């Protein structure tokens, strides 16, 4: 069981929130909706197990409907819990925009009132779950201010808070403010959730730590490469994980342009990516191939957002993660689908050939069993036809997936190989149809005169 305390942090698991002491505020960085649900749902379940009230402030990509659907799987009688007020689901934007104004102080006061009311009703305390709204809105700023205010007073309250932030939306610069208002941060690395202890706010000398020192501490503990580039794409900061992903030391990379490490045509794709980001304040992502220091290749996903000043893009910040293993697995899956499709196509033709011969014999027999044979042949033909439709649908699905996957997942050589295989299948099917027609005609002509044989059906 993972145990999380202010003094000792280990990998959290599904039941780890049960052990979190009162007066703890946890920050969580997530990359997608799945990661958000992985900890949000166990957090609410822990509140129920500890006989605490729970307040959930939801926001995209995990709204109220998504939260209800996920919680019903793990919490029996969820509707009754909501009706009684033990679990409260609220839209984060509505909470911070009450009466048409953004007021984080009143929101915190409401949380304190909720805690006092919960204690009066016999609950042990309050679990507070909040998801930050879209960062370009005033509500997002209010959410962060409310979190900082809560952090100053939470030590004396029977409250456990989990504040969740989109890594892609926040950007690197936003992480500094996010981290400062929490006892520790949670981030998923190498498939496991990991707790990152906060850097002390003061150095041993007593002087306050700067924002730059805090961001370096957070960035260097990440398994993903954290980077900052100027407006031209030249790297000005990069985390220690670059040694694992790029194969270079951080000092060898700083001052070089990020495109230098990418293979064609991805170096040109990166330039277009930077241009696209100028109109996307929430950022975007690109999948590309890079050359490591030892000459080997790897596939990476780059998540980045623009840094602006005076309404101009002055740089980019983001993370880069190695996804080579996932790409290899997907490629093998696509290759296997292609082989299965080929086998289905050839199998159908192999079944039709003897069926035509059987149908020819039935035509020659012309007795009470002939019609029964024809009916069975038609049934088998219908089954084969359905198999044909099935592999055709499988091909459409495969082509759709390939069309919508990033370029790195299917190199041109692979598509050419697949096209040759499809051409071979079409040629094989044509040959099979000609062979079937010839076999049936041969059967009929062997036992019937040309006048009685008639055309091949």
C-alpha positions, 0 to 999 in steps of 0.5 A: 500500500502506498503511504503519503505523508508530509514527511515521507512520500512513496508511490501512491496506489488506489488506497493511499489517500486513506492514510493522508493526514488532515491538513494536507494539500496535494497537487497533481499534474496530469497529461490526459483524462485517463491520468486524471481519473486514475487518482480522482476516483480513488480520492473520492472513494477514500473520503467515503471510507474515512467517513468524510464529506467530499466536495468535487469541483469538476472541469474539462476534461472530467466534467460532472457527468464523467465524474458520476459515471466513473464514481458509480463503478466504485461507490455503491449508492452514489445517488443517495450519497449525492442526495444526502450532501455527503458527496457534492459535485460542482462545476468549477467555473460556476463556483468561481464565477458566482454572481458574475464575479470572480472571488477566490476569498469567498470560495475559501470561506465557503470551504471552511463553512462546509468543513464546519458543517460536515463536522457538526453532521458527524463526518470526520472532515472534508475531502476537497477535489478541484480541477483547474479550469482552462488556464487563459480564463480568470477562473483559472487564476482565481483557482490558483489564488484560492489554492494558495490561500487554502494552503496558508490555513489548511494545517489547522483544518480537518481538510485534505485537498487534491488540486489537479492541473493539466501539464499541457495547459499549465506549461512549465512557467505555470508549474512554479506557481502551482507547486508553491501552494502544495505540500507535494506534487504527484506526477506519473512517470514510467507508468507509475505515480510518483510523489515529488517533495517540494523544494524548501522555500528557503536555502540553508542560508535563510535567503528565499529560494527563487522561482527559477530554483523551484522550477529547476528542482521540479523539472529535474525530478521528471522522467520526461524531458522538460525544455524551454526554447526561444522564439527560434527554437533554440534550447535555453533550458533542458532537464536532466532526463535529456541524458536518457531520452536524447543520449546527450548531457544537458550542457551539450544540448543547451544553445542548439536548435531542437530541430537539429536532433530530429530526422527529416521530414520532422525537422521541417514539421517542427518549424510548422509546429512552432508556427501553429502554436502561435495561435494555440495558447493551450499548446499542442503536440507533435510526434517525431523521430530523433537521432540519439547521441549514439546514432540510434533512432527513437520516437518522441512526443513533444507537448509544447505551448507558447511563451508570450510577451506584449502579445508576441511569441517570445519562446516555447515551453514543453515536455518531450517523452520517449514513446518508441516502445508504444510505436513498436507495439502498434506497428506490430499490431498493424502488420498482424492485422494486414496478415490476417486480412490477407489470410481471410481473403485467400481462405474465402477463395479456397472455399469457393473453388470446391463449392463450384465443383459441388454445385456442378455435380448437383446440376448433373445429378438432377434428383431429389437431393440436388436442391438440398445440395444447392441450398447448402452451397448457397448457405456456405456461399453466404457465410463466405460472403460475410467473411469477405465483408468482415475483412473488408471492414477490417481493412477500412478500420486499419486504413482509418487508423493509419490515416489518423495516426501521426506520421512516425507510426507508419513509414512510407516503406511500410505502406508500399509493402502493404500496397504490394500485398493488396495487389497480390491479394487482388491478383490471387482472387482474380485467378481463383475466380477464373479457376472456379469458372473453369472447374465448373465448366470442365465438370459439366462438359465432361458429362454433358453435351455442349448443347445441354451444358449452357452458360456458367452460372 
